[in-house]
Amino acid sequence: MNAVFFLLLAFAPALSAQSAPSFLTTRYQTSADIFANPGRGFYLYSNLMQLDTSIGSRRAEGHTLVWGKIPLENYRDVAALPQAVLDSVARGFGIARAQGMKVVVRGSYGSKGPGGDYTTYEDPPAEHIKNHIQQLAPIFAEHADVIAFFEAGFVGPWGEWHTTEIANDYDRGRSMLFHLLENTPSERMVLVRYPYFKQQIFKTADGGYEQVAEDNAYSGTQVARVGHHNDCFLASPTDYGTYERGGQTRKEETAYLATETLYTLFGGETCNPHELNDCQRALAELETLHTSYLNNGYHPKVLAKWKEQGCFDEVAQRLGARFVLEQSRVGRRAQRGKDLSVELTLTNRGFAALYNARDVEFVLHNEVNGAVYIFPQKVDPRTWKPGQEQRLKTKLNLPEDMALGVYRLCLYLPDSSEQLRADPRYAYRVANEDVWNAETGFNVLVEGVTVFR
C-alpha cells in the first residue's frame, strides 16, 4: 500500500500539468473611448503650406487627419508654379509626418470671380492646372505615406467642381480627373464632389456607368480609385445640389453611394442646420454611406446640435473603421520550431471599412529579454466591413532558434509604408479596454504564452 501511495505522489505533478487547460481563452471588454486612429475621424482644417508645427498635439483629442489646402490663387495666370511653392508643399508634408498626422489634399485657386462671389468664378486655363498638377506629382509621390487621400480639387470655386466650364463639361472634366489620377500615387484615392459627376465620367456605351464592387475593389483601376465627398451633408433635401443633378432621385443616388463607399471612401462636412441632420437621421446616413471623415469645425451649429442631442460622441467613435476584439483562443505552450495555434474574432463597429492598405501581423513579445517575433498574415483588413464579425484562425510557425521564455501575443496593424510601419502613431488601435500599448503600437491579446525547447 505504501509503495503504491508514494508512486501516486510521484506522478501527481505530471497529472496536474496534463489537466491544465492547453489554451488561453480571453473575452475582451469593449471600450467607449474616443482615441486617435490614423486616417479617420474629424479632420483639422489647415493650409498645408503653412502647417502648424505643433499640430500633433491635437492627437490627444482624437485627431489624426489634416485637411491640407494647397492655395493657388496667386498662380492662376502662370504656367509654372515657383519653386518656393513646391518647397512649401513638401515642407507641409514633412511637418505632418513629424507630427504623426495624415493629410487630405485639395488644391484650390480661390472661390470668387469678377462679380465678387462664387457664381462668377472662372477656372484658370486648363493647361495651367494640368501643368501645376504635374509639378506637384513628384512631391505627392515622395510623401504618399502621409497622404490619406485626395479630394479632386483644382476645378471650380473652393475646388468643388461646380459652376465652371470644366466642371459642367463632362468630357473636359473627365480629362482633368484622369490627369489627376495619373499624377497622384496609384495607391491613393481621389474623391469627387457629386455622385452624378462620377457616373458621367465612367459612363458606358449601353447608357449605364461603371461601378466599384467586390470584384474590382482595390484594383488600382481608375474607377476603383475614385471615391466621394459631400461638403453639404444633410443640409437640404438635395444637400444644396449634391443630389438630383441628372434625373435620379436622392434615394437612388444614396443607394448608388452606399454600394460604392463600401469599397471606396466617403466623407466631407456639414454646411447648414436642417432637420435632416438631427441625430437620428444623421447617424443612419453616416452608416449608410460608410463615412470615414468629417470637418471638425464646420458647420458649428450642426456640430453643436449633435452635442445637444447626444450623438456627437458616437459620431466621433464610429467615423471610419472601429475594430473591437471579441474573443481569442491561443495555445498556452508551444515548442520552438513547432506551431502555436491562434484563433481571434473581432468586429468592425465603425461606419466604414479601411480604405488604404494596411498590414495584419501577430507578434510574440517577450518583455523580459525584449525579443520580438513578427508573423505576417495574408489578410487584407480592408475586407473587414462594418457590422461584420471576422475570424482569424492560424498557426504561427515558431523559429527553431527562438528565445525560450514567456511571451505576450499581440495583434499589430501597422502602416503599409516602410517609412511609417515602425511608428506606433500610425498603427491601428482596437477599441478594447487594457489592450493598447502606445509605446509599441501593439494590441495585446494575451499574456503567458510559454515557448519551450
C-alpha positions in Angstrom: 0.0 0.0 0.0 2.7 2.4 1.0 4.6 1.8 -2.3 1.5 2.5 -4.3 0.8 5.6 -2.3 4.3 7.0 -3.0 4.1 6.1 -6.6 0.9 8.1 -7.0 2.6 11.1 -5.3 5.5 10.9 -7.7 3.1 11.2 -10.7 0.9 13.8 -9.1 2.7 16.9 -10.7 2.6 15.3 -14.1 -1.1 14.5 -13.8 -1.7 18.1 -12.7 0.2 19.6 -15.6 -1.8 17.4 -18.1 -5.1 18.5 -16.6 -4.3 22.2 -17.0 -6.1 23.9 -20.0 -4.0 23.8 -23.1 -5.4 27.0 -24.4 -5.7 30.6 -23.1 -9.2 31.8 -23.8 -9.8 35.6 -23.5 -13.0 37.6 -23.8 -12.4 41.3 -24.3 -14.2 44.3 -22.8 -15.3 46.9 -25.3 -14.1 50.5 -24.9 -16.2 53.5 -25.5 -13.2 55.8 -25.6 -12.6 58.3 -28.4 -9.0 58.0 -29.4 -6.6 58.7 -32.3 -6.6 56.2 -35.2 -4.8 57.0 -38.5 -6.8 58.2 -41.5 -10.3 58.6 -39.9 -12.3 60.9 -37.7 -12.9 64.6 -37.5 -10.3 66.5 -39.6 -8.4 69.7 -38.8 -8.8 72.4 -41.5 -5.4 73.9 -42.4 -3.2 75.5 -45.1 -0.7 72.7 -46.0 1.8 75.4 -47.0 1.7 76.9 -43.5 1.0 73.9 -41.4 1.3 74.3 -37.6 4.5 72.6 -36.4 2.7 71.6 -33.2 -0.4 70.2 -34.8 0.4 66.7 -33.4 -0.7 67.9 -30.0 -4.3 67.6 -31.3 -3.9 63.8 -31.5 -4.8 63.8 -27.8 -8.3 64.9 -28.8 -8.5 62.0 -31.3 -7.5 63.9 -34.4 -5.2 62.3 -37.0 -6.3 63.9 -40.2 -5.3 67.3 -41.5 -7.3 68.8 -44.3 -4.4 70.3 -46.2 -5.4 73.0 -48.6 -2.9 74.0 -51.3 -3.9 77.6 -52.0 -3.0 78.6 -55.6 -5.0 81.9 -56.0 -1.8 83.8 -56.8 -0.7 81.4 -59.6 -3.8 81.3 -61.7 -2.1 83.1 -64.6 1.3 81.4 -64.6 2.1 78.2 -66.4 4.6 77.0 -63.8 4.5 77.2 -60.0 7.5 78.8 -58.4 9.9 76.5 -56.6 9.1 78.2 -53.3 5.5 77.0 -53.6 6.7 73.4 -54.2 9.1 73.6 -51.3 6.3 74.8 -49.0 4.0 71.9 -50.0 6.8 69.4 -49.4 7.6 71.1 -46.0 3.9 70.7 -45.0 4.0 67.0 -45.7 7.2 66.8 -43.7 5.6 68.5 -40.7 2.6 66.2 -40.9 4.9 63.2 -40.8 6.9 64.5 -37.8 3.6 65.2 -36.0 2.0 61.8 -36.6 -0.7 63.1 -38.9 -2.1 62.2 -42.3 -3.2 64.7 -45.0 -6.3 65.1 -47.0 -5.0 67.0 -50.0 -7.0 69.6 -52.0 -5.7 72.2 -54.4 -7.8 75.4 -54.9 -7.5 78.5 -57.0 -9.9 80.5 -54.9 -13.7 81.0 -54.7 -14.5 84.5 -56.0 -14.9 85.6 -59.6 -15.2 89.1 -61.1 -18.6 89.6 -59.6 -17.1 89.1 -56.1 -18.7 85.8 -55.4 -18.5 82.1 -56.4 -21.2 82.4 -59.1 -18.9 84.3 -61.4 -15.8 82.3 -60.6 -13.8 81.0 -63.6 -11.1 78.4 -63.7 -7.6 79.2 -64.7 -6.6 77.9 -68.2 -6.8 74.1 -68.2 -3.2 73.9 -69.4 -2.0 75.8 -66.3 -3.9 73.5 -64.0 -2.5 70.4 -65.6 1.0 71.8 -65.5 0.7 72.6 -61.8 -0.5 69.1 -61.1 2.4 67.7 -63.0 4.8 69.8 -61.0 3.2 68.6 -57.7 3.2 65.0 -58.8 6.8 64.2 -57.6 6.1 65.7 -54.2 2.9 63.7 -53.9 4.8 60.5 -54.8 7.6 61.3 -52.3 5.1 61.9 -49.5 2.5 59.3 -50.3 3.0 57.7 -46.9 1.4 60.7 -45.1 -1.3 61.3 -47.7 -4.6 59.8 -46.7 -6.4 60.6 -49.9 -7.1 63.5 -52.3 -10.2 65.5 -52.8 -10.2 66.2 -56.5 -10.0 70.0 -56.1 -8.3 72.4 -58.6 -11.5 72.9 -60.5 -14.4 75.2 -59.6 -14.7 77.6 -56.6 -13.1 76.1 -53.5 -12.0 73.2 -55.8 -15.6 71.8 -55.5 -16.1 71.1 -59.3 -19.2 73.2 -59.9 -20.2 76.4 -61.7 -17.3 76.5 -64.2 -16.9 75.3 -67.8 -14.6 72.5 -66.9 -16.9 71.3 -64.1 -20.0 71.4 -66.4 -18.4 69.8 -69.4 -18.1 66.1 -68.6 -15.6 65.4 -71.4 -13.3 68.2 -70.1 -13.9 67.1 -66.5 -13.0 63.5 -67.4 -9.8 64.7 -69.0 -8.9 66.7 -65.9 -9.8 63.9 -63.4 -7.9 61.3 -65.3 -4.9 63.7 -65.4 -5.1 64.0 -61.7 -5.3 60.2 -61.3 -2.2 59.8 -63.5 -0.3 62.3 -61.3 -1.2 61.1 -57.9 0.1 57.9 -56.2 -1.8 54.8 -57.6 -2.4 53.5 -54.0 -4.4 56.6 -53.0 -8.0 57.5 -53.8 -9.3 60.7 -55.3 -12.7 61.9 -54.2 -15.2 63.8 -56.3 -18.0 66.1 -55.1 -21.1 64.8 -56.9 -22.4 61.3 -57.5 -23.7 62.2 -60.9 -20.3 63.5 -61.9 -18.7 60.1 -61.3 -21.5 58.4 -63.1 -20.9 60.6 -66.2 -17.2 60.3 -66.1 -17.5 56.5 -66.1 -20.5 56.1 -68.3 -20.7 53.1 -70.6 -21.9 52.6 -74.2 -25.1 51.0 -73.0 -26.2 54.1 -71.1 -25.1 52.9 -67.7 -21.9 53.5 -65.8 -19.0 51.6 -64.2 -19.3 50.9 -60.5 -17.0 49.7 -57.8 -17.9 46.4 -56.3 -16.2 43.4 -54.7 -14.8 42.1 -57.9 -12.9 45.3 -58.8 -12.3 46.9 -55.4 -8.7 48.0 -54.5 -7.7 47.0 -58.1 -5.9 50.3 -58.8 -8.1 50.9 -61.8 -9.4 54.5 -62.4 -13.0 53.7 -61.3 -11.8 51.9 -58.2 -9.7 54.9 -57.1 -12.5 57.4 -57.3 -14.5 57.9 -54.1 -17.0 60.6 -52.9 -17.2 63.6 -50.7 -20.2 65.8 -49.8 -19.5 69.3 -48.5 -23.1 69.9 -47.6 -24.0 66.7 -45.8 -27.7 66.5 -44.9 -28.1 70.3 -45.4 -31.3 70.3 -47.5 -33.5 67.8 -49.4 -30.8 67.8 -52.2 -27.8 68.7 -49.9 -27.6 72.0 -51.8 -27.4 70.4 -55.2 -25.3 67.4 -54.3 -28.2 65.1 -55.4 -30.7 65.1 -58.3 -28.4 66.7 -60.8 -29.1 64.2 -63.6 -32.5 62.7 -63.2 -32.0 60.3 -60.3 -33.7 60.8 -57.0 -31.8 61.3 -53.8 -32.8 57.9 -52.7 -31.5 56.3 -55.9 -28.2 58.2 -55.6 -27.6 57.4 -52.0 -28.2 53.7 -52.9 -25.5 54.1 -55.5 -23.2 55.7 -53.0 -23.9 53.0 -50.4 -22.7 50.4 -52.8 -19.6 52.3 -53.9 -18.5 53.6 -50.5 -18.4 50.0 -49.1 -15.3 49.7 -51.2 -14.0 53.3 -51.7 -14.3 56.3 -49.3 -16.8 58.9 -48.2 -16.7 62.0 -46.0 -17.0 65.8 -46.2 -18.6 68.4 -44.0 -21.9 69.8 -42.9 -22.8 73.2 -44.1 -26.2 74.2 -42.8 -28.5 73.3 -39.9 -31.6 71.4 -41.1 -34.0 68.8 -39.7 -32.3 66.2 -41.9 -29.1 66.5 -39.8 -30.9 65.8 -36.5 -29.1 63.0 -34.7 -31.3 60.1 -35.6 -31.3 60.7 -39.4 -27.6 61.8 -39.3 -26.4 58.5 -37.7 -28.4 56.5 -40.2 -27.0 58.4 -43.1 -23.4 58.2 -41.8 -23.8 54.5 -41.5 -25.5 54.0 -44.9 -22.8 56.0 -46.7 -19.9 54.4 -44.8 -18.5 57.7 -43.6 -14.8 57.9 -42.7 -14.2 61.6 -42.1 -15.9 65.0 -41.4 -14.8 68.6 -40.7 -14.3 69.2 -37.0 -15.2 72.9 -37.3 -18.0 73.2 -39.8 -20.9 73.7 -39.6 -20.6 74.8 -36.0 -24.3 74.9 -35.4 -24.7 71.3 -36.7 -21.9 70.1 -34.5 -23.4 71.9 -31.5 -26.7 70.2 -32.3 -25.2 66.8 -32.3 -23.7 67.5 -28.9 -27.0 68.8 -27.6 -28.9 65.8 -29.0 -26.4 63.4 -27.7 -24.9 61.7 -30.8 -21.6 63.7 -31.2 -19.5 61.1 -29.3 -21.0 58.2 -31.3 -20.1 60.0 -34.5 -16.6 60.6 -33.2 -16.2 57.0 -32.2 -17.6 55.4 -35.4 -16.2 57.5 -38.2 -14.1 55.1 -40.3 -13.3 51.6 -39.1 -13.5 50.8 -35.4 -12.3 47.2 -34.7 -13.4 45.6 -31.5 -11.9 42.3 -30.2 -14.5 39.8 -29.2 -12.6 36.6 -28.1 -9.3 34.8 -28.6 -8.1 31.3 -28.1 -4.3 30.8 -28.0 -2.1 27.9 -27.3 -0.7 28.1 -23.7 2.6 26.4 -24.6 4.4 25.8 -27.9 7.8 24.2 -28.7 10.1 26.3 -30.7 10.3 25.1 -34.3 6.7 24.0 -34.0 3.3 25.7 -34.4 1.4 28.0 -32.0 -2.4 27.8 -32.6 -4.2 31.2 -32.6 -7.9 32.0 -33.1 -9.3 35.5 -32.9 -12.7 37.0 -33.5 -13.2 40.8 -34.0 -16.0 43.0 -35.3 -15.9 46.3 -37.2 -18.4 48.6 -35.4 -17.4 51.7 -37.3 -19.3 53.4 -40.1 -16.8 52.3 -42.7 -14.0 49.9 -43.7 -10.4 50.8 -44.1 -9.7 52.4 -47.5 -5.9 52.2 -47.7 -3.9 49.1 -47.5 -2.7 48.0 -44.0 -0.7 45.0 -42.8 -2.0 42.4 -40.3 0.6 40.7 -38.1 0.7 38.6 -35.0 3.6 39.5 -32.7 5.1 37.5 -29.9 6.8 39.9 -27.5 9.0 38.8 -24.6 9.1 41.7 -22.0 11.9 40.2 -20.0 14.5 40.0 -22.8 12.8 42.3 -25.3 12.6 39.7 -28.0 10.0 40.4 -30.7 8.9 37.9 -33.4 6.6 39.0 -36.2 4.2 36.7 -38.1 2.7 38.5 -41.1 -0.8 37.3 -42.1 -2.2 37.0 -45.7 -5.2 39.1 -44.8 -6.5 42.4 -46.2 -8.2 44.3 -43.4 -10.0 46.5 -46.0 -12.3 43.5 -46.3 -13.4 43.8 -42.6 -16.6 45.5 -43.5 -18.9 47.4 -41.0 -21.1 45.2 -38.9 -19.3 42.0 -39.8 -17.5 39.6 -37.5 -14.1 38.4 -38.6 -12.4 35.2 -37.5 -8.7 34.8 -37.9 -7.5 31.3 -37.4 -3.9 30.4 -38.0 -0.8 28.5 -36.8 2.3 30.6 -36.1 5.4 28.6 -37.0 7.9 29.4 -34.3 11.6 29.8 -35.4 14.0 27.0 -34.5 16.2 29.4 -32.7 13.5 31.3 -30.9 14.5 32.5 -27.4 12.8 30.5 -24.7 10.5 32.1 -22.2 7.1 33.6 -21.6 5.6 35.9 -24.2 2.6 38.1 -24.8 0.7 37.7 -28.1 -0.2 40.9 -29.8 -2.2 42.0 -32.9 -0.3 44.5 -34.9 -1.9 46.6 -37.6 1.0 48.8 -38.9 1.0 51.3 -41.8 1.9 49.6 -45.0 4.6 52.2 -45.7 8.1 51.1 -44.8 8.8 54.6 -43.6 5.9 54.5 -41.1 5.4 50.9 -40.2 7.5 51.0 -37.1 5.9 54.3 -35.9 3.2 53.4 -33.3 1.3 56.6 -34.0 0.4 55.1 -37.4 -0.6 51.7 -36.1 -4.3 50.9 -35.8 -5.7 50.6 -32.3 -8.7 48.3 -31.4 -11.5 49.6 -29.2 -11.0 47.5 -26.1 -10.0 48.1 -22.5 -6.5 47.3 -21.4 -5.2 46.2 -24.8 -3.4 49.1 -26.4 0.3 49.6 -25.9 1.1 53.2 -27.1 4.9 52.7 -27.0 4.9 49.8 -29.4 1.6 50.2 -31.3 0.7 46.6 -30.3 -2.8 45.4 -29.3 -2.0 42.9 -26.6 -4.2 39.8 -26.9 -3.0 37.6 -24.1 -0.1 37.2 -21.6 1.6 34.0 -20.6 2.4 32.1 -23.8 5.3 29.8 -23.0 7.8 28.8 -25.6 9.9 25.8 -24.6 12.7 23.7 -26.0 
